Amino acid sequence: MAPTIRPFHPADVPGLYRLCLITGEAGRDATGLYRDPDLLGHLYAGPYPVADPTLTFVVADDEGVGGYVVATADSLGFARWLDEQWWPVLRAQHPRRPDPGDGSQDHVLVDRLHDWPTDPLPQYADFPAHLHIDLAPRLQGQGWGRRLIGTLADALRARGVPGVHLGVSERNAGAIAFYTRLGFETFATHEWGRTLTLGLGTSG
């Protein structure tokens, strides 16, 4: 089967989690960093199609899910939904833990899910949507990332959403260059990287 973009199906969840992990270290394979291979997916992939499956799209081929974009149209509302619906079970299953000193990073993600912010951020006013996108190495450099974001942007425009943002690590120079080519601009810089924004050409 040639690669094709299609809407999310519940059977895609394992593929989303797997892809989130193998691209989870600034675009590189993060498998060696986590004892629990699902933690990254719990934070950055899994909740989106549960909260709003119509804003998740995948690239599928003979090997399964080779790429995806997940998103929410309302970042503030999504953060509150996470706090009420998504985090309670995960917080119970993953109590805070100390750094075991073996190089694994599970404790970092566990702290993050316990401390996830629910307050509005400055970019929410003009860029209320946000996204996460990942592509397997076999599909990179072929235009699938551009097509995924274009598909999502069309879905957001249809809802009258004026703009979208995302976070990217400063170490991921390739991703920053990719987003810049698509018209994203730097909204803010942080210790961990930068927030990028893209207007969608609609006033709502």
N, CA, C and O of each residue as an XYZ file, in Angstrom:
816
protein
N       0.838     -1.193      0.000
C       0.000      0.000      0.000
C       0.876      1.247      0.000
O       1.759      1.400      0.844
N       0.624      2.123     -0.946
C       1.364      3.382     -0.977
C       0.956      4.236      0.213
O      -0.185      4.149      0.666
N       1.866      5.064      0.733
C       1.500      5.922      1.858
C       0.317      6.820      1.512
O       0.223      7.348      0.404
N      -0.571      6.980      2.467
C      -1.736      7.837      2.260
C      -2.128      8.492      3.577
O      -1.965      7.897      4.642
N      -2.637      9.696      3.508
C      -3.144     10.391      4.692
C      -4.619     10.058      4.857
O      -5.391     10.122      3.901
N      -4.997      9.707      6.059
C      -6.397      9.413      6.350
C      -6.723      9.861      7.773
O      -5.815     10.102      8.568
N      -8.018      9.976      8.103
C      -8.393     10.312      9.476
C      -7.995      9.205     10.446
O      -7.825      8.050     10.054
N      -7.851      9.568     11.696
C      -7.517      8.642     12.767
C      -8.569      7.545     12.899
O      -9.767      7.781     12.736
N      -8.079      6.322     13.204
C      -8.928      5.195     13.578
C      -8.415      4.671     14.912
O      -7.204      4.677     15.132
N      -9.288      4.215     15.817
C      -8.802      3.736     17.124
C      -7.704      2.687     17.041
O      -6.881      2.586     17.952
N      -7.674      1.902     15.966
C      -6.615      0.898     15.818
C      -5.239      1.523     15.625
O      -4.229      0.824     15.700
N      -5.185      2.827     15.380
C      -3.905      3.514     15.172
C      -3.160      3.808     16.471
O      -1.979      4.154     16.433
N      -3.822      3.677     17.614
C      -3.217      4.113     18.872
C      -1.846      3.481     19.123
O      -0.911      4.216     19.442
N      -1.673      2.152     18.997
C      -0.327      1.595     19.230
C       0.721      2.190     18.295
O       1.863      2.412     18.696
N       0.328      2.448     17.050
C       1.269      3.039     16.107
C       1.650      4.458     16.486
O       2.806      4.852     16.336
N       0.682      5.234     16.978
C       0.981      6.588     17.444
C       1.980      6.547     18.597
O       2.946      7.309     18.614
N       1.746      5.663     19.551
C       2.637      5.573     20.704
C       4.040      5.136     20.285
O       5.036      5.690     20.750
N       4.107      4.154     19.417
C       5.415      3.661     18.973
C       6.185      4.764     18.245
O       7.378      4.954     18.485
N       5.508      5.484     17.362
C       6.159      6.539     16.601
C       6.566      7.703     17.497
O       7.619      8.307     17.295
N       5.735      8.018     18.486
C       6.084      9.063     19.449
C       7.393      8.723     20.155
O       8.214      9.604     20.408
N       7.586      7.448     20.469
C       8.798      7.026     21.174
C      10.028      7.064     20.279
O      11.082      7.539     20.703
N       9.914      6.574     19.051
C      11.114      6.466     18.210
C      11.531      7.804     17.613
O      12.567      7.892     16.955
N      10.734      8.848     17.838
C      11.129     10.195     17.408
C      11.203     11.156     18.595
O      11.306     12.369     18.409
N      11.152     10.611     19.822
C      10.917     11.436     20.995
C      12.106     12.127     21.611
O      11.951     12.837     22.605
N      13.299     11.945     21.052
C      14.482     12.628     21.584
C      14.943     13.647     20.553
O      15.907     13.424     19.820
N      14.222     14.785     20.512
C      14.510     15.852     19.539
C      14.565     15.289     18.123
O      15.452     15.631     17.340
N      13.599     14.417     17.805
C      13.514     13.824     16.486
C      14.216     12.490     16.348
O      14.075     11.820     15.325
N      14.965     12.097     17.353
C      15.690     10.822     17.312
C      15.020      9.800     18.230
O      14.118     10.133     18.999
N      15.475      8.554     18.136
C      14.879      7.455     18.880
C      15.120      7.626     20.377
O      16.260      7.751     20.824
N      14.028      7.630     21.146
C      14.125      7.810     22.595
C      13.949      6.495     23.355
O      13.817      6.506     24.579
N      13.947      5.376     22.655
C      13.674      4.089     23.298
C      14.587      3.833     24.487
O      14.138      3.333     25.518
N      15.864      4.172     24.351
C      16.822      3.896     25.407
C      16.682      4.774     26.639
O      17.332      4.526     27.655
N      15.841      5.799     26.560
C      15.718      6.737     27.679
C      14.613      6.364     28.660
O      14.578      6.878     29.778
N      13.708      5.472     28.251
C      12.527      5.220     29.068
C      12.338      3.736     29.341
O      12.356      2.913     28.425
N      12.159      3.412     30.595
C      11.815      2.041     30.959
C      10.382      1.721     30.554
O      10.086      0.608     30.119
N       9.492      2.704     30.698
C       8.098      2.556     30.286
C       7.957      3.171     28.897
O       8.003      4.395     28.769
N       7.787      2.362     27.856
C       7.761      2.917     26.499
C       6.506      3.718     26.185
O       6.447      4.384     25.152
N       5.498      3.668     27.059
C       4.249      4.374     26.784
C       4.195      5.787     27.357
O       3.291      6.551     27.019
N       5.140      6.147     28.212
C       5.029      7.432     28.899
C       4.996      8.617     27.934
O       4.160      9.508     28.082
N       5.878      8.635     26.967
C       5.876      9.756     26.018
C       4.535      9.859     25.305
O       3.991     10.951     25.141
N       4.008      8.721     24.884
C       2.722      8.723     24.203
C       1.592      9.205     25.083
O       0.680      9.882     24.610
N       1.642      8.861     26.367
C       0.605      9.325     27.295
C       0.559     10.846     27.359
O      -0.509     11.431     27.540
N       1.720     11.489     27.212
C       1.773     12.950     27.306
C       1.500     13.638     25.973
O       0.781     14.636     25.927
N       2.073     13.108     24.881
C       2.149     13.897     23.653
C       1.403     13.328     22.454
O       1.407     13.932     21.381
N       0.759     12.165     22.623
C       0.014     11.603     21.499
C      -1.368     11.121     21.920
O      -2.370     11.513     21.322
N      -1.429     10.271     22.948
C      -2.654      9.584     23.294
C      -3.867     10.424     23.609
O      -4.962     10.088     23.158
N      -3.727     11.513     24.371
C      -4.950     12.227     24.764
C      -5.667     12.942     23.632
O      -6.874     13.169     23.717
N      -4.957     13.298     22.586
C      -5.567     14.134     21.539
C      -6.699     13.429     20.797
O      -7.786     13.997     20.692
N      -6.493     12.213     20.275
C      -7.617     11.561     19.591
C      -8.734     11.124     20.527
O      -9.852     10.876     20.076
N      -8.450     11.025     21.827
C      -9.523     10.746     22.781
C     -10.382     11.990     22.964
O     -11.610     11.910     22.962
N      -9.735     13.135     23.123
C     -10.465     14.385     23.334
C     -11.187     14.849     22.075
O     -12.307     15.355     22.156
N     -10.558     14.684     20.912
C     -11.151     15.146     19.653
C     -10.535     14.367     18.494
O      -9.562     14.830     17.899
N     -11.074     13.202     18.160
C     -10.465     12.376     17.111
C     -10.477     13.017     15.736
O      -9.703     12.610     14.870
N     -11.330     14.005     15.508
C     -11.407     14.616     14.180
C     -10.216     15.515     13.874
O     -10.076     15.978     12.742
N      -9.350     15.774     14.861
C      -8.159     16.583     14.618
C      -6.887     15.744     14.705
O      -5.805     16.276     14.954
N      -7.015     14.439     14.500
C      -5.857     13.559     14.367
C      -5.890     12.929     12.985
O      -6.910     12.387     12.560
N      -4.758     13.006     12.284
C      -4.611     12.409     10.958
C      -3.329     11.590     10.929
O      -2.347     11.940     11.584
N      -3.338     10.500     10.170
C      -2.163      9.640     10.092
C      -1.743      9.448      8.641
O      -2.553      9.547      7.719
N      -0.456      9.171      8.463
C       0.052      8.639      7.203
C       0.233      7.147      7.416
O       0.998      6.733      8.287
N      -0.458      6.340      6.636
C      -0.382      4.893      6.771
C       0.186      4.290      5.502
O      -0.078      4.766      4.398
N       0.981      3.222      5.675
C       1.519      2.470      4.548
C       1.532      0.993      4.917
O       0.879      0.593      5.880
N       2.263      0.180      4.169
C       2.287     -1.262      4.426
C       2.822     -1.616      5.799
O       2.521     -2.685      6.330
N       3.613     -0.725      6.379
C       4.201     -0.997      7.689
C       3.359     -0.446      8.834
O       3.727     -0.588     10.000
N       2.242      0.175      8.510
C       1.374      0.718      9.548
C       1.422      2.229      9.592
O       1.554      2.886      8.559
N       1.316      2.780     10.790
C       1.341      4.233     10.966
C       2.781      4.725     10.799
O       3.665      4.380     11.584
N       2.995      5.530      9.772
C       4.323      6.070      9.520
C       4.434      7.549      9.824
O       5.517      8.129      9.739
N       3.327      8.148     10.173
C       3.332      9.566     10.520
C       1.984      9.951     11.091
O       0.973      9.289     10.851
N       1.988     11.025     11.846
C       0.722     11.517     12.394
C       0.847     12.975     12.760
O       1.939     13.495     12.987
N      -0.306     13.621     12.813
C      -0.435     14.920     13.456
C      -1.620     14.819     14.397
O      -2.696     14.367     14.006
N      -1.423     15.240     15.637
C      -2.494     15.299     16.637
C      -2.625     16.754     17.070
O      -1.646     17.500     17.092
N      -3.851     17.143     17.413
C      -4.046     18.555     17.718
C      -5.299     18.759     18.554
O      -6.155     17.882     18.671
N      -5.370     19.939     19.122
C      -6.589     20.444     19.741
C      -6.847     21.838     19.192
O      -5.909     22.585     18.913
N      -8.108     22.183     19.041
C      -8.463     23.519     18.568
C      -8.460     24.545     19.687
O      -8.432     25.748     19.425
N      -8.490     24.082     20.937
C      -8.628     24.959     22.104
C      -7.649     24.496     23.184
O      -7.974     23.617     23.983
N      -6.475     25.074     23.207
C      -5.432     24.603     24.117
C      -5.813     24.768     25.579
O      -5.499     23.906     26.399
N      -6.480     25.856     25.915
C      -6.864     26.073     27.306
C      -7.925     25.061     27.739
O      -7.819     24.464     28.811
N      -8.930     24.875     26.916
C      -9.945     23.886     27.230
C      -9.366     22.483     27.300
O      -9.779     21.679     28.136
N      -8.413     22.188     26.428
C      -7.764     20.879     26.418
C      -6.971     20.652     27.700
O      -7.002     19.558     28.264
N      -6.261     21.679     28.164
C      -5.503     21.544     29.408
C      -6.424     21.233     30.578
O      -6.078     20.441     31.455
N      -7.574     21.846     30.590
C      -8.525     21.583     31.670
C      -9.151     20.196     31.536
O      -9.413     19.527     32.536
N      -9.388     19.773     30.299
C      -9.878     18.413     30.072
C      -8.848     17.383     30.544
O      -9.204     16.388     31.175
N      -7.579     17.626     30.236
C      -6.525     16.730     30.719
C      -6.572     16.600     32.236
O      -6.490     15.500     32.784
N      -6.702     17.733     32.897
C      -6.682     17.737     34.357
C      -7.872     16.981     34.944
O      -7.761     16.353     35.997
N      -9.005     17.046     34.257
C     -10.219     16.408     34.769
C     -10.370     14.963     34.313
O     -10.853     14.120     35.068
N      -9.958     14.672     33.077
C     -10.286     13.384     32.475
C      -9.093     12.471     32.207
O      -9.236     11.249     32.253
N      -7.925     13.035     31.928
C      -6.793     12.221     31.455
C      -5.759     11.966     32.541
O      -5.320     10.831     32.722
N      -5.368     13.001     33.260
C      -4.284     12.854     34.229
C      -4.646     12.063     35.479
O      -3.771     11.367     35.992
N      -5.877     12.114     36.016
C      -6.111     11.429     37.292
C      -5.718      9.961     37.297
O      -5.078      9.508     38.246
N      -6.079      9.207     36.273
C      -5.722      7.786     36.221
C      -4.209      7.619     36.094
O      -3.615      6.777     36.768
N      -3.590      8.420     35.232
C      -2.149      8.303     35.032
C      -1.374      8.724     36.274
O      -0.342      8.133     36.592
N      -1.863      9.738     36.974
C      -1.187     10.157     38.203
C      -1.272      9.076     39.268
O      -0.336      8.891     40.046
N      -2.392      8.361     39.305
C      -2.516      7.260     40.258
C      -1.598      6.096     39.884
O      -1.018      5.449     40.756
N      -1.472      5.838     38.590
C      -0.637      4.730     38.132
C       0.857      5.043     38.186
O       1.690      4.141     38.268
N       1.183      6.339     38.139
C       2.585      6.755     38.074
C       2.880      7.778     39.170
O       2.990      8.969     38.880
N       3.009      7.342     40.411
C       3.391      8.282     41.467
C       4.782      8.841     41.204
O       5.597      8.226     40.516
N       5.033     10.004     41.760
C       6.355     10.623     41.591
C       7.442      9.669     42.080
O       7.247      8.906     43.026
N       8.585      9.734     41.414
C       9.682      8.842     41.748
C      10.994      9.604     41.642
O      11.086     10.558     40.869
N      12.004      9.208     42.395
C      13.293      9.883     42.297
C      14.048      9.464     41.036
O      13.738      8.452     40.408
N      15.019     10.251     40.697
C      15.920      9.910     39.592
C      16.725      8.679     39.999
O      17.457      8.737     40.987
N      16.612      7.559     39.266
C      17.346      6.364     39.659
C      18.845      6.447     39.379
O      19.613      5.584     39.803
N      19.250      7.491     38.663
C      20.674      7.674     38.396
C      21.238      6.757     37.342
O      22.455      6.597     37.249
N      20.368      6.142     36.533
C      20.848      5.223     35.499
C      20.709      5.796     34.095
O      20.887      5.080     33.109
N      20.392      7.084     34.003
C      20.230      7.722     32.703
C      18.818      7.685     32.157
O      18.519      8.376     31.183
N      17.935      6.887     32.767
C      16.555      6.843     32.299
C      15.836      8.132     32.704
O      16.199      8.788     33.680
N      14.809      8.474     31.926
C      14.129      9.760     32.098
C      12.654      9.625     32.454
O      11.903     10.596     32.348
N      12.232      8.447     32.871
C      10.823      8.267     33.228
C      10.389      9.258     34.300
O       9.286      9.801     34.238
N      11.247      9.491     35.274
C      10.876     10.380     36.382
C      10.595     11.795     35.901
O       9.777     12.500     36.493
N      11.263     12.217     34.835
C      11.043     13.558     34.289
C       9.628     13.669     33.727
O       8.932     14.655     33.970
N       9.208     12.654     32.975
C       7.869     12.676     32.405
C       6.801     12.515     33.482
O       5.732     13.119     33.390
N       7.079     11.711     34.492
C       6.118     11.551     35.588
C       5.914     12.879     36.302
O       4.780     13.259     36.594
N       7.003     13.587     36.584
C       6.853     14.918     37.193
C       6.048     15.843     36.289
O       5.237     16.640     36.760
N       6.281     15.727     34.994
C       5.592     16.610     34.048
C       4.091     16.354     34.056
O       3.307     17.302     34.035
N       3.680     15.098     34.085
C       2.238     14.833     34.064
C       1.568     15.216     35.384
O       0.371     15.502     35.414
N       2.348     15.222     36.485
C       1.792     15.691     37.757
C       1.714     17.214     37.823
O       0.896     17.763     38.561
N       2.555     17.892     37.061
C       2.651     19.354     37.149
C       2.133     20.059     35.903
O       2.430     21.237     35.699
N       1.374     19.374     35.074
C       0.927     19.954     33.801
C       0.152     21.245     34.036
O      -0.795     21.250     34.822
N       0.528     22.343     33.374
C      -0.127     23.627     33.651
C      -1.534     23.700     33.069
O      -1.816     23.122     32.020
N      -2.400     24.410     33.757
C      -3.765     24.621     33.265
C      -4.073     26.098     33.043
O      -5.178     26.442     32.624
N      -3.108     26.974     33.320
C      -3.328     28.407     33.125
C      -3.125     28.781     31.656
O      -2.350     28.128     30.957
N      -3.813     29.824     31.177
C      -3.627     30.257     29.794
C      -2.217     30.778     29.551
O      -1.600     31.373     30.435
N      -1.718     30.546     28.344
C      -0.413     31.050     27.929
C      -0.612     32.188     26.935
O      -1.668     32.276     26.309
N       0.379     33.060     26.779
C       0.184     34.256     25.948
C      -0.238     33.966     24.506
O      -0.980     34.748     23.912
N       0.223     32.861     23.945
C      -0.089     32.582     22.543
C      -1.531     32.138     22.321
O      -1.994     32.092     21.181
N      -2.245     31.811     23.394
C      -3.591     31.272     23.218
C      -4.554     32.279     22.592
O      -5.509     31.880     21.926
N      -4.321     33.564     22.792
C      -5.270     34.568     22.294
C      -5.406     34.515     20.771
O      -6.518     34.510     20.244
N      -4.286     34.476     20.076
C      -4.309     34.496     18.614
C      -4.026     33.143     17.983
O      -4.310     32.938     16.803
N      -3.467     32.216     18.759
C      -3.084     30.900     18.237
C      -3.570     29.820     19.212
O      -2.755     29.139     19.835
N      -4.891     29.661     19.348
C      -5.431     28.801     20.406
C      -5.214     27.312     20.173
O      -5.192     26.537     21.129
N      -5.056     26.905     18.935
C      -4.812     25.497     18.648
C      -3.342     25.154     18.870
O      -2.479     26.030     18.802
N      -3.060     23.883     19.134
C      -1.671     23.424     19.089
C      -1.613     22.003     18.567
O      -2.610     21.281     18.563
N      -0.424     21.616     18.126
C      -0.263     20.327     17.469
C       1.043     19.659     17.885
O       1.970     20.298     18.384
N       1.076     18.345     17.658
C       2.304     17.552     17.687
C       2.323     16.725     16.408
O       1.295     16.183     16.002
N       3.474     16.628     15.778
C       3.600     15.879     14.534
C       4.861     15.031     14.587
O       5.900     15.473     15.079
N       4.761     13.809     14.076
C       5.923     12.916     14.009
C       5.863     12.114     12.723
O       4.790     11.731     12.256
N       7.052     11.864     12.154
C       7.185     11.040     10.958
C       8.272     10.009     11.185
O       9.334     10.326     11.721
N       8.010      8.775     10.778
C       9.035      7.739     10.820
C      10.129      8.077      9.820
O       9.857      8.713      8.802
N      11.361      7.663     10.091
C      12.459      7.952      9.158
C      12.160      7.542      7.719
O      12.609      8.206      6.784
N      11.405      6.454      7.527
C      11.147      5.970      6.165
C      10.295      6.928      5.340
O      10.257      6.821      4.114
N       9.607      7.870      6.000
C       8.735      8.803      5.293
C       9.235     10.237      5.342
O       8.596     11.136      4.797
N      10.350     10.454      5.978
C      10.864     11.816      6.092
C      11.456     12.287      4.768
O      11.972     11.491      3.984
N      11.374     13.592      4.535
C      11.954     14.180      3.329
C      11.154     13.944      2.066
O      11.667     14.127      0.962
N       9.893     13.535      2.215
C       9.053     13.239      1.049
C       7.808     14.129      0.976
O       6.929     13.900      0.146
N       7.737     15.129      1.834
C       6.609     16.041      1.789
C       5.425     15.648      2.650
O       4.408     16.342      2.648
N       5.534     14.539      3.394
C       4.390     14.103      4.195
C       4.129     15.022      5.382
O       2.976     15.226      5.762
N       5.164     15.569      5.960
C       4.967     16.502      7.063
C       4.196     17.731      6.624
O       3.282     18.178      7.316
N       4.562     18.274      5.481
C       3.845     19.440      4.935
C       2.383     19.090      4.675
O       1.490     19.887      4.965
N       2.140     17.912      4.135
C       0.771     17.517      3.814
C      -0.056     17.290      5.084
O      -1.231     17.653      5.138
N       0.555     16.698      6.086
C      -0.163     16.502      7.343
C      -0.577     17.832      7.957
O      -1.720     18.001      8.379
N       0.359     18.771      8.004
C       0.030     20.066      8.588
C      -0.996     20.801      7.725
O      -1.868     21.491      8.252
N      -0.896     20.657      6.418
C      -1.899     21.263      5.552
C      -3.283     20.687      5.779
O      -4.274     21.418      5.782
N      -3.354     19.368      5.971
C      -4.640     18.716      6.239
C      -5.228     19.214      7.550
O      -6.415     19.528      7.632
N      -4.383     19.283      8.574
C      -4.844     19.790      9.863
C      -5.261     21.252      9.762
O      -6.298     21.640     10.301
N      -4.465     22.064      9.076
C      -4.788     23.491      8.955
C      -6.147     23.686      8.300
O      -6.906     24.568      8.702
N      -6.462     22.876      7.296
C      -7.770     22.981      6.649
C      -8.889     22.648      7.641
O      -9.928     23.309      7.660
N      -8.666     21.612      8.468
C      -9.681     21.229      9.458
C      -9.882     22.325     10.494
O     -11.008     22.583     10.920
N      -8.786     22.973     10.903
C      -8.889     24.054     11.877
C      -9.575     25.278     11.264
O     -10.403     25.917     11.913
N      -9.234     25.601     10.028
C      -9.885     26.737      9.360
C     -11.391     26.508      9.250
O     -12.183     27.438      9.403
N     -11.776     25.266      8.984
C     -13.207     24.959      8.863
C     -13.949     25.230     10.161
O     -15.165     25.427     10.153
N     -13.228     25.241     11.273
C     -13.836     25.555     12.572
C     -13.692     27.035     12.933
O     -14.174     27.476     13.976
N     -13.029     27.793     12.066
C     -12.832     29.207     12.365
C     -11.710     29.479     13.336
O     -11.685     30.540     13.961
N     -10.776     28.552     13.484
C      -9.653     28.734     14.413
C      -8.622     29.655     13.759
O      -8.193     29.382     12.638
N      -8.212     30.738     14.427
C      -7.357     31.728     13.778
C      -5.888     31.367     13.689
O      -5.185     31.906     12.834
N      -5.392     30.469     14.546
C      -3.962     30.175     14.515
C      -3.630     28.965     15.360
O      -4.416     28.522     16.197
N      -2.433     28.441     15.111
C      -1.971     27.231     15.783
C      -0.539     27.449     16.259
O       0.221     28.193     15.640
N      -0.177     26.794     17.362
C       1.196     26.896     17.860
C       1.726     25.517     18.192
O       0.977     24.542     18.240
N       3.024     25.449     18.418
C       3.685     24.219     18.829
C       4.975     24.573     19.535
O       5.465     25.699     19.440
N       5.518     23.601     20.242
C       6.811     23.764     20.890
C       7.838     22.881     20.212
O       7.522     21.765     19.801
N       9.057     23.365     20.092
C      10.114     22.580     19.468
C      11.414     22.798     20.220
O      11.741     23.920     20.609
N      12.149     21.719     20.420
C      13.438     21.787     21.093
C      14.452     22.540     20.245
O      14.480     22.397     19.023
N      15.269     23.328     20.891
C      16.314     24.055     20.174
C      17.323     23.097     19.553
O      18.013     23.453     18.598
N      17.409     21.890     20.090
C      18.337     20.893     19.539
C      17.852     20.300     18.223
O      18.629     19.692     17.486
N      16.564     20.477     17.929
C      15.987     19.885     16.728
C      16.015     20.898     15.588
O      14.979     21.421     15.177
N      17.209     21.161     15.091
C      17.392     22.192     14.065
C      16.632     21.865     12.785
O      16.129     22.762     12.109
N      16.552     20.584     12.457
C      15.833     20.193     11.248
C      14.358     20.530     11.336
O      13.760     20.987     10.362
N      13.765     20.304     12.513
C      12.348     20.619     12.686
C      12.114     22.120     12.624
O      11.146     22.575     12.014
N      12.999     22.893     13.255
C      12.849     24.349     13.214
C      12.898     24.852     11.774
O      12.106     25.711     11.387
N      13.819     24.323     10.988
C      13.920     24.723      9.578
C      12.661     24.328      8.808
O      12.176     25.090      7.972
N      12.142     23.151      9.087
C      10.931     22.677      8.426
C       9.756     23.600      8.726
O       9.042     24.018      7.815
N       9.556     23.915     10.001
C       8.428     24.772     10.367
C       8.592     26.177      9.783
O       7.612     26.801      9.375
N       9.815     26.666      9.745
C      10.058     27.987      9.167
C       9.669     28.014      7.695
O       9.099     28.996      7.221
N       9.973     26.943      6.973
C       9.597     26.868      5.557
C       8.085     26.873      5.372
O       7.586     27.326      4.342
N       7.351     26.367      6.369
C       5.895     26.341      6.283
C       5.258     27.656      6.710
O       4.040     27.812      6.619
N       6.068     28.605      7.177
C       5.543     29.908      7.560
C       5.390     30.133      9.049
O       4.905     31.187      9.461
N       5.796     29.160      9.880
C       5.757     29.357     11.326
C       6.782     30.423     11.721
O       7.842     30.548     11.109
N       6.436     31.184     12.758
C       7.318     32.223     13.275
C       7.571     31.990     14.758
O       6.740     31.407     15.455
N       8.715     32.446     15.232
C       9.037     32.303     16.656
C       8.214     33.292     17.469
O       8.301     34.503     17.269
N       7.423     32.766     18.376
C       6.604     33.588     19.265
C       7.331     33.863     20.571
O       7.236     34.962     21.117
N       8.059     32.870     21.075
C       8.785     33.012     22.339
C       9.892     31.974     22.386
O       9.787     30.908     21.779
N      10.954     32.298     23.113
C      12.035     31.346     23.345
C      12.056     30.967     24.827
O      11.675     31.753     25.695
N      12.511     29.742     25.089
C      12.498     29.191     26.435
C      13.810     28.448     26.673
O      14.606     28.263     25.752
N      14.019     28.035     27.887
C      15.203     27.240     28.199
C      15.231     25.952     27.381
O      16.297     25.493     26.973
N      14.053     25.369     27.143
C      13.975     24.083     26.441
C      13.901     24.225     24.925
O      14.134     23.251     24.208
N      13.582     25.419     24.420
C      13.432     25.579     22.985
C      12.625     26.808     22.660
O      12.858     27.871     23.235
N      11.673     26.684     21.742
C      10.884     27.848     21.353
C       9.444     27.464     21.040
O       9.146     26.322     20.689
N       8.562     28.444     21.174
C       7.182     28.327     20.753
C       7.059     28.963     19.379
O       7.440     30.118     19.187
N       6.535     28.220     18.439
C       6.328     28.701     17.078
C       4.835     28.857     16.812
O       4.023     28.108     17.355
N       4.474     29.823     15.983
C       3.071     30.086     15.694
C       2.835     30.222     14.202
O       3.725     30.612     13.447
N       1.607     29.891     13.790
C       1.205     30.024     12.406
C      -0.227     30.540     12.347
O      -1.141     29.907     12.875
N      -0.419     31.687     11.705
C      -1.768     32.187     11.475
C      -2.452     31.375     10.396
O      -1.809     30.911      9.455
N      -3.766     31.203     10.534
C      -4.512     30.376      9.592
C      -5.415     31.170      8.663
O      -6.201     30.599      7.906
N      -5.299     32.488      8.727
C      -6.026     33.299      7.767
C      -7.519     33.331      7.956
O      -8.273     33.450      6.991
N      -7.956     33.222      9.215
C      -9.382     33.310      9.501
C      -9.552     34.104     10.779
O      -8.707     34.035     11.671
N     -10.618     34.845     10.874
C     -10.897     35.622     12.071
C     -11.920     34.950     12.958
O     -12.387     35.551     13.925
N     -12.278     33.717     12.649
C     -13.224     32.963     13.466
C     -14.624     33.028     12.927
O     -15.537     32.442     13.508
